[in-house]
Amino acid sequence: MGHCEMLLAVAGLDGKAVADRTSRLASGDWSSFPPAERAAFAFARKQATEPWSITDDDFSGLVKHFGPERALDVVWWACRCHYMTRVADAFQLPLERENVFKGLFPPPEKPKKP
């Protein structure tokens, strides 16, 4: 789960939120996630374990939830993640210990007092 944890941290989740989300993802019980996310997870899992079995119906399921452009984003991103994981595993590349993007984003705006 290291790559997922890193990406969630880059997306701005704190340590507790990362641990909670990865735990729910790893459990295989995705019922607490919205239907669109469940469809994307199922597609990515199938792509990772049995890529030869993906059919037009699998892509159509993504289109139903995300529309054609965003469905293509899901496919592209899943492909990229699977590829990067395999490259990192093959070369035994370690993950960064910290969020390498920390400090590069502007701080969140403070709410203005009325």
Secondary structure by P-SEA (a helix, b strand, c coil): caaaaaaaaaacccaaaaaaaaaaaaacccccccaaaaaaaaaaaaaacccccccaaaaaaaaacccaaaaaaaaaaaaaaaaaaaaaaaaccccccccccccccccccccccc
